[in-house]
């Protein structure tokens, strides 16, 4: 029986964390036989930590850092800590519908190293603003053009990987914030790992932690820095 670790990188999610974790447990129970949820949080300034601790159980474990480190750092720490041989990470706001969790697991059991949700897969169903859609498409085009990636969507928060094969790539990935996903996937492709893209049902969260202007600029800078450093 394959154990699956589902990682939720969390920052200031106090308003929705309890309900979303309960929803996730319910949906995972209908799909996976053996799983754990890891709430990986750093630097929250609301009541996220207290709420997370109240959710601890045999199914739910908590990782906490006082200092704000970023999404990438949260995933990296949790990957080391995870007990599962398959690791899934997804946005804590459940923008990607958990009902598609099985699609993240099946290709791994057939030989893929990494599986990623793509909002641009022909079978995907998405709801988001035109501005964010344009920004996302532009960023993904830049990644393909500048870094040679073959993937359609690098930033969708719905991914899985086999821990035994992919953990070395996780540990090599340097960015700790939003660019982490992209760097991780580019490094994996350069190592020749098999990556499968799957469709998602994805609804934009009105309370996203991604700040369109500031974070888009920071990601563009991170992309250029990675390009210069890894020519």
Protein Blocks (a to p, Z undefined) as FASTA:
>chain_A
ZZdddddddehillmmmmmmmmmmmmmmmmbmbdcdddddehiablmlmmmmmmgcfkbc
cdddfbafbjklmmmmmmmmpmbfbdcdddfklmaafklmmmmmmmmmnopabdcddfkb
fkbccdddfklmmmmmmmmmmmmmmnopabfblkbccdcddfklmmmmmmmpmbfblmlm
mmmmmmmmmnopacddddddddddfkbfbdfklmmmmmmmmmmmmmmmmZZ
